[in-house]
């Protein structure tokens, strides 16, 4: 497996590499584009064409939207998208669905709040579209400037998925089975002042959980900055560390599928 991370990662990179090694495979790759020939001006197509000659499967994260799709044009080896800019993060969604099923015993008919950076949050984009297959009731919680993109909302409307938009977690926390928190991503803002205006809009505190349903679980793709206070970790609702562990299992299954070891 070629582990090609042109953008920083902890969980996605390490869980993919752990998954491959647990399957008996080997890993090559890099974790910093500065150590690759892209620093010399090599384009993505040429990089992936060469890397595809060295590996059986390529896992890639890139800052450009659509980079994974472009990579598939350069090689006939499977490309697994570990995140492309503010676009999508499909393997995160697989582990998220697995985690939701694990903690709620079902996927069908759940009420789920997606909170934080809905504009740039690639994990949110992928998850919202995936959940549309399971008849959910969705609550989108974000500042006005970070609302869910129109194309996602239009897709959900076409699929007759019920959703509503809100600006405070307190307005929905008592209604949901899953509260999916995300950080406000400083690296996606071109103007630092825009980030400063919204960076502390949502901070989940223990006392806010008093209205939560007994079965409600909090998920987060991590890393967190300050949007979930540490005290929340000790409550029965916190499930984000189990969620991160599930990344190994979901990615083991995915690697097995694309390499022809599972059916």
N, C-alpha and C positions, 0 to 999 in steps of 0.2 A: 504494500500500500504506500503510495506517495502522499505524504501529509504536507500540503502546500498552503500555507497560511500567509497570505500577503497582508493580512490585517491581524491585530492582536487577538488572542484567544487563550482561555485557560481550560474551561470545561469541555468545549467542543473538541478541541485539539487532543487533549489528554484522554478523553473518553473514547474517541475514535482509535487512538493509538493503543490504548488498553484493550479495547474490543478486538482489534486485529491480532494482538499478541496472545490473547486468551484463546483465539481461534487457531493458534499455531502458526500464524503468518509473521511476516517481517515488515518493518516500517523504515522508510527513508523520507527525507523531506527537510523542511525549513519552517521557521516561525517568524521570520522577519524579511520583508521584501528587500531590505537594504543589503542582505547577504546574497541576493540573487542577481542575475544579469539584467533584471528589469531596471536596476540602478544605472546600468550602462546604456539603457534605451531599448532593450529587447522587448518586443511586443508580446502580449499574452498568448496569441495564437502560436507563435514560435516556441515559447516556453513550454506550453502544454504539449505540443507536438513531440518535443524531445522527451519530456517527462513520461509521456505515454509509452515510449520505447523502453523505459526503465521499470515500469510498474504494471501490475494487473488491474489496479483500481486507483483512482485519484480522488482524494478528498481535498476540497478547495474552499478557502474563504478569501473574499476580495472586496475591496471598497466600492467597486463599480457595480451598479445595478445591471443585471443581465450578463455578468461575467461568466457564470457557470454555463449558461446557454451558449455563449460564444466558445467556451472551452470544448464543448461537445463537437464543434465543427473541426477541431484540430486533431482529434484522436478517436479511435474506435473503442477505447477503453472506457469503462463506466466512470462517470463524473458524479460525485456526491457533493451537493451544495452545502457547505458549512456556513452559509450566509453571504449574500451579495448586497453590499451597501444597505440601503434602507428598504430593500425590496422584499426578500423572502428568506426564511430559515426552515426549510421543510423537515430536516431531520430532528430539529428541536420540537416540531409539531408532533412527530411520531412518538417521541418520549413523553410529550405532554399528554397526548391522548392515552397512552399506556398508564401514566400516573393518575389521570382523572378516573379511568376505569378501575384502577387499583384502589383508590381511596373512596370512591362513590359506588362501587360495585356495578356501575352501568355507565353508558355514554348517552343514552337516549333520554331526551326530555329534561335536561338539567338547566338550571338558571345559573348563568356565568357572567361575572363582571370582569371586564378587561380595563385596567386602570393605568394611567401614566402617559407615556409618550406613544400615542396611537398613530401619529403622523409618520414618524421615522422608525417605529418599532417593527422590525422585520419578523420577530417571533409572533407578534400580535397579528400581523397581516396573514401569515400562514395559518395560524390557529383559527382565526375567525372563519376563513374559507373552509377549513377542514371540518369545523364544528357544524357547518351548514348541512352536513349529511346526517345529523343526529337530532334534528328537531329541537334546537336549544331556544331558550329565551336569553338574549344578550343585553347587557348594559354596558355602554361605552362611557367611561369616566375619564375626562381629560380637560385641560385648559382649552379655551376656544382656539388658541393658536396651534394646538397639537391634536386636533380632531382626526378621527379615522378618515383616510382618503376616500374621495367620492367613488372611485372605482370599486373599492371593497363594499361600500354601502349599496351601490347599484347592483352588485353581484348578489348580495344578501336579499335585496328586495325581489330580484328575479326568482330567487329560490324560496320566497315567501317566509324568510326567517324574521321573527319578531326581534326588534332591537330599539333601544332608545338611548339618547345622549344626555349625560349629566356632568356637573362640574364639581360634585362633592361625593366622596366615598360614603359619607354618613347617610346619604340619601338612598343607598342601595344595599348596604352591608347586611341588613337584616333580611334581605330577600333571596340571597344567593347561596348556591351550593359550593361554588368556587369563586374566590377572589384572586384574579391573576394580576399581580403587581408587576410593573416595569419601572426601570429608572429613566429619568430624563437624561438623554444622551448628549452630553456636551459636545462630543466630536461631530455631531450631525449639524450643528449650528454654524452658519457662516459669520454671524454677528454675535460676539460674546455677550453683548448686552441683552440680546433676546433670551439667551440661556439664563442669565442672572435673574430675569424677571419671572421665570417659571420653575427654577431648579428645586425650590422647596414647597411647591404647591401641595404635594401629597406626601404626608408622613403618617404611616400607619402606626398607631399607638395601642397599647394593650387595652386601655379603657374603651377604645372604639369597638372592641370585640364583644362588649356586653350585650349588644343586640343581635349578635350572630347566631345563626341556627346551629344546633349541636353538631351537625355533620359538616359544617362549612370548613373547607380547607383553603389555606393560602398558598398559592404557587408563585414562583418568580424564576425567570430564566437565569438570573444572576449574571454579572455581579450586581449587588446592591450597593448603593452609596449611603443615603440616609433616609430612603423612602420606607424602610421597615425598621423600627427601633429594635434593638437587641433583645429587649424584654419579651417581645412577641415570640422569639425562638422557643421560649419555655412553655408556651400555651399549647393546648391540644389542637389548635387550628393550624399551626405551622407545619408545612409539608414540603418546603422548598429544598431541604437538604436530601430528603428521600427522592425528590424529583431529579436532582442532579445525579444521584447514583443510578437512577433508571436509564440515564443516557448511555451507560455501558451496554445494558441489555438490549435496548432498542437498536443500537448501532451494531452490536454483534449480529442481530437478526438481519439487519439491512445488508451488511457485508456478506453474510451467508447467502442471501438471496441473489445479489448481483454477481457473486462469484460462482453461482451454480451449485452451492452446497446445500441449499434448502429449497423446498418446493411448497 
